[in-house]
Amino acid sequence: MKNAKMPTSDSYQDYLIEALKDKIHAAAYLTAHLEDEEPQPGLLELAFSNVFESLGKPNMSADDAKLHLEKLDTLLSPEGSATIYGLASWLKAVGLKLTVAVDAGDQAEQQSSVVELAQVGNV
């Protein structure tokens, strides 16, 4: 069995980036991170970076992508992340929550996203 080859598999990161190309999945993924009751430092920034890699970067010039990543770094600095999680906690205390939704620009996609996000929440 010298010639036997080890089966190859895709990395989880490759799978995740591919899955996040679905805007509905990306919105649910970010919402789940925003709802984290015990947020880990850097995870929110990683989640937004993964979504950017899936949805933003392929649709922008290199210069635009660099600018957007710099904005993201500023928004999700340790202070920025604390503010976002603080807002999510405050909203939860009054019976609301912070969510991410697919842009209403595509009405058909938006209508199907509501159904699919509801299904994600019921799993």
Buried (B, 14 or more C-beta within 10 A) or exposed (E): EEEEEEEEEEEEEEEBBEEBEBBBBBBBBBBBBBBEEEBEEEEBBEBBBBBBBBBBBEEBEEEEBEEBBEEBEEBBEEEBBEEBBEEBEEBEEEEEEBBBBBEEEEEEBBEEBEEBBEEBEEE
